[in-house]
Amino acid sequence: MTDSPARPAPLADPHLVYDPLAGDGPKDVVVLGSTGSIGTQALDLVLRNPGRFRVTALSANGGRVALLAEQAHRLRVRTVAVAREDVVPALREALAAAYGPGEPLPEILAGPKAATELAASDCHTVLNGITGSIGLAPTLAALEAGRTLALANKESLIVGGPLVTALAKPGQIIPVDSEHAALFQALAAGTRADVRKLVVTASGGPFRGRTKADLAEVTVEDALAHPTWAMGPVITVNSATLVNKGLEVIEAHLLYDIPFDRIEVVVHPQSYVHSMVEFTDGSTIAQATPPDMRGPIAIGLGWPERVPDAAPAFDWSKASTWEFFPLDDDAFPSVNLARHVGQLAGTAPAVFNAANEECVEAFLNGALPFNGIMETVTRVVEEHGTPGTGTSLTVSDVLEAETWARTRAREITATTATAEARA
């Protein structure tokens, strides 16, 4: 097994606080992906804590301009950005409706580079809540500009591995995924040398306990019925295939500089324990809360301080049962495949992620069966082989690999659909 070279310190270390703009008053925050699940919950947290946080700018893809305009007005932001230039007229109209007569309207940025421009703007913290690898450029821009990065966009770290690690200063990235926020907090209980392994928990998704054969006939509606979390369709399907957990294993390796053979995945249906750290003395520290993303978001925005009442706590006077099960690698091969591409490094994680995004879209559109997602992703990864490995990765390498992977995944999907139609 080959792991990437050890770094002087993990990217995410609760013992280190990166705070170049420390001072009195609320933290200025830029929220990328403000109309999505992470973004809307982050803004709820900000509105409940006006003395701690102040949002200066918002970005969104552009599919919900009325909500974006409402958010901009409530938070009195300076700038709003949309990736889709075609929605600018509708956004202007929505802003005019949301703001009162005489109220100054925010500046509008539009286009595929708008979020990246915001990520480098004047602020303390950038919350990257964009979904998918398109979040890489904003992640790099925020780090290069010296902002604290509250990272919910795991894909940018995974596909950009060496690019991100080369730019990030110790303590500059605070993870917002529930699992990695849990590991981040549990790691505060000891030193890096004390860590024996990381234990990442998985709910098991809607198909926990089913065999690979059982999964052959599941529908899109079945896959979108997550038992614990309310998320967007792509992330929900990733949770059903456990691709999301595979990505989290790669993310944990990059954030905490722990070898892949010391990162374990266990199934925990209740989703109360969000992850655990086992230390060398036999102690295991678990971070537990009822399922609610506002807790991890509060860690991302507020660390090293905690935000009171950010999320609900347990009522320990009530009985409850917490279960843990081993992962079924036959039914859910995604985690082992993710370990493999993580060890290959280079452009392999980008290929894995891009092929998966294409296959999930094909599944949602009825063009690919559920098991076909991982079968196709595995084939694309195998065809890619190991080009682009090493530490000389560039953004162009990532984009080229993603383009190839998307094209190849579409080709395989189309061939599969044609063969099934003829059968």
C-alpha positions in Angstrom: 0.0 0.0 0.0 1.3 3.5 -0.9 0.2 6.6 0.9 1.0 10.1 0.0 4.1 11.6 1.8 3.5 12.7 5.3 2.9 16.4 5.9 4.2 18.5 8.8 0.7 18.8 10.2 -2.8 17.7 9.1 -4.8 20.1 7.0 -7.5 20.1 9.7 -6.2 20.2 13.2 -8.4 21.3 16.1 -5.2 22.3 18.1 -4.3 24.9 15.5 -6.3 28.0 14.8 -5.7 29.9 11.6 -7.1 33.4 12.2 -5.3 36.1 10.3 -8.1 38.6 10.7 -8.8 38.0 14.4 -10.6 40.9 16.0 -13.7 42.1 17.8 -17.1 42.1 16.2 -18.9 39.5 14.0 -17.0 37.4 11.5 -17.6 38.4 7.9 -18.7 35.3 6.0 -19.2 34.5 2.3 -21.6 31.7 1.6 -21.2 29.7 -1.6 -24.2 27.6 -2.6 -26.6 29.7 -0.4 -29.8 28.2 -1.8 -28.8 24.6 -1.2 -29.2 22.5 1.9 -26.0 23.6 3.5 -26.4 27.2 2.5 -29.9 27.6 3.8 -29.1 26.0 7.1 -25.9 28.2 7.4 -28.0 31.3 6.9 -30.5 30.2 9.5 -27.6 29.9 11.9 -26.2 33.3 11.0 -29.6 35.0 11.4 -29.9 33.5 14.9 -26.4 34.8 15.8 -26.1 38.3 14.4 -23.5 39.2 17.0 -21.2 36.4 15.8 -21.5 36.4 12.0 -22.2 38.8 9.2 -22.7 37.5 5.6 -21.2 39.8 3.1 -21.9 37.9 -0.1 -23.9 34.9 -1.5 -23.5 32.7 -4.5 -25.8 30.1 -6.1 -26.2 28.3 -9.3 -29.2 30.3 -10.3 -32.1 27.9 -10.2 -33.8 29.6 -7.3 -33.5 33.3 -7.9 -36.4 34.3 -5.7 -34.9 32.6 -2.7 -31.5 34.1 -3.4 -33.0 37.6 -3.6 -34.9 37.0 -0.3 -31.6 35.8 1.4 -29.7 38.9 0.0 -32.4 41.2 1.4 -32.6 39.6 4.9 -28.8 39.6 5.3 -28.2 42.9 3.6 -25.3 41.5 1.6 -23.0 43.5 -0.6 -22.8 41.1 -3.5 -24.8 38.2 -5.0 -23.4 35.8 -7.6 -25.0 33.3 -10.0 -23.2 30.8 -12.2 -25.9 31.0 -14.9 -25.7 34.3 -16.8 -29.1 33.7 -18.4 -30.9 34.2 -15.1 -29.5 37.7 -14.4 -32.7 39.4 -15.7 -34.9 37.2 -13.4 -32.5 37.9 -10.5 -32.7 41.6 -11.0 -36.5 41.4 -11.0 -36.5 39.3 -7.9 -34.2 41.7 -6.1 -36.3 44.6 -7.1 -39.4 42.8 -5.6 -37.6 41.9 -2.4 -36.1 45.3 -1.7 -38.1 48.3 -0.7 -38.2 51.6 -2.6 -34.9 53.5 -2.2 -33.1 50.5 -0.7 -29.7 50.0 -2.5 -29.5 46.7 -4.4 -26.5 44.4 -4.1 -23.9 44.1 -6.8 -24.5 41.2 -9.1 -21.8 38.9 -10.5 -22.6 36.2 -13.1 -20.9 33.4 -14.9 -18.9 30.2 -14.1 -16.2 32.2 -12.4 -18.5 34.3 -10.2 -18.3 32.1 -7.1 -14.5 31.9 -7.5 -14.3 35.7 -7.4 -16.5 35.8 -4.3 -14.3 33.2 -2.6 -11.3 35.6 -2.9 -13.3 38.7 -1.7 -12.7 40.5 1.5 -14.0 38.4 4.4 -12.9 36.2 7.3 -14.5 32.9 6.4 -15.7 31.3 3.1 -18.3 28.5 3.5 -18.0 26.4 0.4 -21.4 24.6 0.2 -21.3 24.1 -3.6 -22.1 20.5 -4.7 -19.7 18.7 -7.0 -16.1 19.2 -8.3 -17.0 22.7 -9.7 -16.3 23.8 -6.1 -12.5 23.2 -6.7 -11.7 26.7 -8.2 -13.5 28.5 -5.3 -11.7 26.3 -2.7 -8.3 27.2 -4.2 -9.2 30.9 -4.5 -10.3 31.1 -0.8 -7.1 29.4 0.3 -4.9 31.5 -1.9 -6.6 34.7 -0.6 -5.8 33.6 3.0 -9.4 33.1 4.0 -10.5 30.5 6.6 -12.3 27.8 4.6 -15.3 26.1 6.1 -15.4 23.2 3.7 -18.7 21.4 2.9 -17.6 20.7 -0.7 -15.7 17.5 -0.2 -15.3 17.0 -3.9 -12.9 19.9 -4.3 -10.5 18.4 -1.8 -10.8 14.9 -3.3 -10.3 15.8 -6.9 -7.8 18.6 -6.2 -5.8 16.7 -3.4 -2.2 18.0 -3.9 -3.4 21.3 -5.2 -5.4 22.0 -2.0 -2.8 20.6 0.4 -0.1 22.7 -1.3 -2.1 25.9 -0.6 -3.7 25.3 2.8 -2.0 26.5 5.9 -2.3 24.4 9.1 -5.7 25.1 10.6 -7.0 27.0 7.5 -9.6 24.4 6.6 -12.4 23.6 9.0 -14.5 20.6 7.7 -18.3 20.9 7.6 -19.3 17.4 6.7 -20.9 15.8 9.8 -18.4 13.0 9.8 -15.3 15.2 9.5 -16.6 17.8 11.9 -17.0 14.8 14.3 -13.5 13.6 13.7 -12.2 17.1 14.0 -13.8 17.5 17.5 -12.8 14.0 18.7 -9.2 14.6 17.6 -9.0 17.5 20.1 -8.9 14.8 22.8 -5.3 13.8 22.0 -2.3 14.4 20.0 -1.8 13.1 16.4 0.8 10.6 17.7 -2.0 9.2 20.0 -4.3 8.3 17.1 -4.6 4.6 16.3 -7.5 4.9 13.7 -10.4 6.9 12.5 -13.8 5.3 12.5 -16.2 6.9 10.0 -19.9 6.1 10.6 -22.5 5.5 7.8 -26.2 5.3 8.2 -26.3 2.6 5.6 -28.7 4.6 3.5 -32.1 3.3 2.4 -30.7 -0.1 1.3 -29.0 -1.2 4.5 -29.1 -5.0 4.9 -29.9 -5.7 1.2 -27.7 -7.9 -0.9 -26.3 -7.0 -4.3 -29.0 -9.1 -5.9 -31.6 -7.2 -3.9 -30.3 -3.9 -5.3 -30.7 -4.9 -8.9 -34.4 -3.8 -9.1 -34.4 -0.7 -6.8 -36.0 2.5 -8.3 -35.0 6.1 -8.2 -37.8 6.7 -5.6 -36.3 4.0 -3.4 -32.8 5.5 -3.6 -34.1 9.0 -2.8 -35.9 7.8 0.4 -33.0 8.4 2.8 -34.0 7.2 6.3 -32.1 10.0 8.2 -31.0 13.0 6.2 -32.8 15.4 3.9 -30.4 16.2 1.1 -30.2 17.0 -2.6 -30.8 14.1 -5.1 -27.1 13.6 -6.1 -25.9 13.4 -2.5 -28.9 11.2 -1.6 -28.1 8.7 -4.3 -24.4 8.8 -3.3 -25.5 7.9 0.2 -27.6 5.0 -1.2 -24.5 3.6 -3.1 -22.2 4.6 -0.2 -20.1 6.5 -2.7 -20.5 9.4 -0.3 -18.8 7.3 2.4 -16.0 6.4 0.0 -15.4 10.0 -0.8 -15.3 10.7 3.0 -12.6 8.1 3.5 -10.4 9.9 0.9 -11.3 13.2 2.5 -10.3 12.0 6.0 -7.0 10.8 4.7 -6.3 14.2 3.1 -7.5 16.2 6.1 -5.9 14.3 8.9 -2.9 12.6 7.2 -4.0 9.2 8.5 -3.1 6.2 6.2 -6.0 4.5 4.5 -5.5 1.2 6.4 -6.3 3.1 9.6 -9.6 4.6 8.4 -12.5 2.3 9.0 -16.2 2.5 8.0 -18.9 1.1 10.2 -22.7 1.2 9.7 -24.6 3.0 12.4 -28.3 3.3 11.4 -29.4 5.8 14.0 -26.8 8.4 12.7 -26.3 9.6 16.3 -22.6 9.0 16.4 -21.1 11.0 13.5 -17.7 9.5 13.7 -15.1 8.3 16.2 -11.3 8.4 16.9 -9.6 5.4 18.5 -6.5 6.3 20.5 -3.5 4.1 21.2 -4.5 3.6 24.9 -7.7 1.8 23.8 -9.9 4.8 24.4 -12.5 5.7 21.7 -13.9 9.3 21.6 -17.2 9.6 19.8 -18.9 12.8 18.8 -22.7 12.4 19.0 -25.7 14.7 18.4 -29.2 14.1 16.9 -28.9 14.3 13.1 -28.8 18.0 12.2 -26.3 19.8 10.0 -26.4 23.1 11.8 -24.0 21.6 14.4 -21.2 20.9 11.9 -21.9 24.2 10.2 -21.5 26.0 13.5 -18.1 24.3 14.0 -17.0 25.4 10.5 -18.0 29.0 11.0 -17.3 29.5 14.7 -14.2 27.4 15.6 -12.4 27.7 18.0 -15.6 29.0 19.7 -18.8 27.0 20.0 -22.1 28.5 19.0 -24.7 28.0 21.8 -27.8 26.2 20.8 -26.6 25.7 17.3 -28.4 22.4 17.1 -30.6 20.2 19.3 -29.0 18.1 22.0 -30.0 14.6 23.3 -32.5 14.1 26.0 -30.6 11.6 28.1 -33.6 10.9 30.3 -35.1 8.9 27.4 -34.1 5.4 26.5 -32.5 4.8 23.1 -30.6 2.0 21.3 -27.5 2.7 19.2 -26.4 -0.1 16.8 -23.2 -0.6 14.8 -22.7 -3.1 12.0 -19.8 -4.0 9.6 -20.0 -2.7 6.1 -21.1 -5.2 3.4 -18.4 -4.6 0.8 -20.1 -7.0 -1.7 -23.3 -5.0 -1.9 -21.5 -1.7 -1.5 -18.2 -1.9 -3.3 -17.8 1.9 -3.5 -15.8 2.3 -0.3 -13.1 -0.1 -1.3 -13.0 1.4 -4.8 -12.6 4.8 -3.2 -9.7 3.6 -1.1 -8.1 2.3 -4.3 -8.3 5.6 -6.2 -7.2 7.4 -3.1 -4.0 5.4 -3.0 -3.5 5.9 -6.7 -3.8 9.6 -6.1 -3.1 12.0 -9.0 -6.1 12.3 -11.3 -7.7 8.9 -10.2 -10.0 10.5 -7.5 -11.1 13.1 -10.1 -12.0 10.3 -12.6 -13.8 8.3 -9.9 -15.9 11.4 -8.8 -16.7 12.6 -12.3 -17.7 9.2 -13.6 -19.9 8.8 -10.5 -21.6 12.2 -11.1 -22.4 11.2 -14.7 -23.7 7.7 -13.6 -25.9 9.2 -10.9 -27.4 11.6 -13.4 -28.1 8.7 -15.8 -29.7 6.7 -13.0 -31.9 9.6 -12.0 -33.0 9.9 -15.7 -33.8 6.2 -15.9 -30.9 5.4 -18.2 -28.9 3.2 -15.8 -29.9 0.7 -13.2 -28.8 1.2 -9.6 -26.1 -1.4 -9.6 -25.0 0.0 -13.0 -23.7 3.1 -11.2 -20.8 1.4 -9.5 -20.3 -1.1 -12.3 -19.8 1.7 -14.8 -17.6 3.8 -12.4 -15.4 0.8 -11.7 -14.9 0.2 -15.4 -14.0 3.9 -16.0 -11.5 3.8 -13.2 -9.9 0.6 -14.5 -9.7 2.0 -18.1 -8.1 5.2 -16.7 -5.3 3.2 -15.0 -2.7 5.3 -13.2 -1.8 8.3 -15.4 -1.4 11.6 -13.7 -0.2 10.1 -10.4 2.4 11.9 -8.3 2.6 15.3 -6.8 2.8 17.4 -10.0 -1.0 17.7 -10.4 -2.4 20.8 -12.1 -5.9 22.2 -12.5 -5.6 21.4 -16.2 -4.8 17.7 -15.4 -7.9 17.5 -13.2 -10.2 19.1 -15.8 -8.9 16.9 -18.6 -9.3 13.8 -16.5 -12.8 14.8 -15.5 -13.8 15.5 -19.1 -12.4 12.1 -20.2 -14.2 10.3 -17.3 -17.6 12.0 -18.0 -17.3 11.2 -21.7 -16.4 7.6 -21.1 -19.1 7.1 -18.5 -21.7 8.4 -21.0 -20.4 6.1 -23.7 -20.5 3.0 -21.5 -24.0 4.0 -20.3 -25.3 4.5 -23.8 -23.8 1.1 -24.9 -25.4 -0.6 -21.9 -28.8 0.9 -22.6 -28.6 -0.1 -26.3 -27.6 -3.7 -25.4 -30.5 -4.0 -22.9 -33.0 -2.6 -25.5 -31.9 -5.3 -27.9 -32.1 -8.1 -25.4 
